């Protein structure tokens, strides 16, 4: 990064995206203040509780052709992989209509996959390099990511998803029943076909990893403030500061990386972003024996089964509701029950304590994050709405934000992520 005039950049949100933005901007010569209502990547953060996967294969959007046919079932089935709470359905209708339209055709989802690939194709490399830089290389493991299927027909039923992955350059190795059992001997024998994405990686402790990134930013001069951002203060020409619950913090630039809480703050920048909470759950169980040796996603559960330092993390489920709706802990029970069927050796673990977590994925209807300047002020920059790919895309997003905020002439074109795209759909 070139030398720049002293600038005070205030970053709202200390999840993976905010932490990476803070580190990159501090390296670029900015005075940086990182604020959050909780600890960096604390339990309030989606970066704390996700599936731990760092996957170039995550280019497949949630909304795919034909999904509209399943919406009635999602409303009626409280145990399915995607649940829409009835009480919140009327408010969600505008978002859902945009969501369904985004996945209404193959060309649309191909365009989404290509855009996501820009953030994800080298994500394992970026995380491996970053983990070394912040002194936590042991937290990123490059052991591949395994998709387990009952048979090849089940794999072929997801042909469009694998077409999108192949189109964006993913390569994988197919495993027959014997090879699958050799890699994951505790996997139930009903799974006879596997796909190993060898380029994939995972993180064994996301909270510790992000704490290391924040510590590295602090070593570059960044300040960490525990506060809740209320309002961005600006006049006709520039940003003046941010009002928080503890007072006003003066600054020249603001980066909004507050995840699902970014929607209200974006209005200070003159943009109405259709951002909703796509609530996810996890359960973590400490294991002595049994379970997967490597990260696995069973096709019949669509949940990440990932070994971590705390135990086996079972994460997944999609629940559309409001930010303030109480958790539905039966979602974790579903994850645990499926895991016991996936790994027969876990059948006797019902009495083991389970760490239960619920968090908010910040999701846009078109499946793409919002990265770019606000409509009303060049001093307000957005970096939120990454949905399921925030953790994997964090380092790439932080680099992009720093390049644009610093004004590098070779900064990448990010029109596809612009907040202005939603005006075209209004």
Buried (B, 14 or more C-beta within 10 A) or exposed (E): BEEBEEBBBBBBBBBBBBBBBBBBBBBBBBBBBBBBBEBBBBEBBBBBBBBBBBBBBBBBBBBBBEBBEEBEEBBEEBEBBBBBBEEBBEEBEBBBEBBBBBBBEEEBBBBBBBBBBBBBBBBBBBBBBBBEEBEBBEBBBBBBBBBBBBBEEBBEEBEBBBBBBEEBEBEBEEBEEEBBBEBBEBBBEEBBBBBBBEBBBBBBBBBBBBBBBBBBBBEBEBBBBBBBBBBBBBEEEEBBBBBBEEEEBEBBBBBBBBBBBBBBBBBBBEBEBBBBBBBBBBBBBEBEEBBBEBBBBBBBBEBBBBBBEEBBBBBBBBBBBBEEBEBBEBBBBBBBBBBBBBBEBBEEBEEEEBBBBBBBBBBBBBBBBBBBBBBBBBBBBBBBBBBBBBBBBBBBBBBBBBBBBBEBEEBEEBEBBBBEBBEEEE
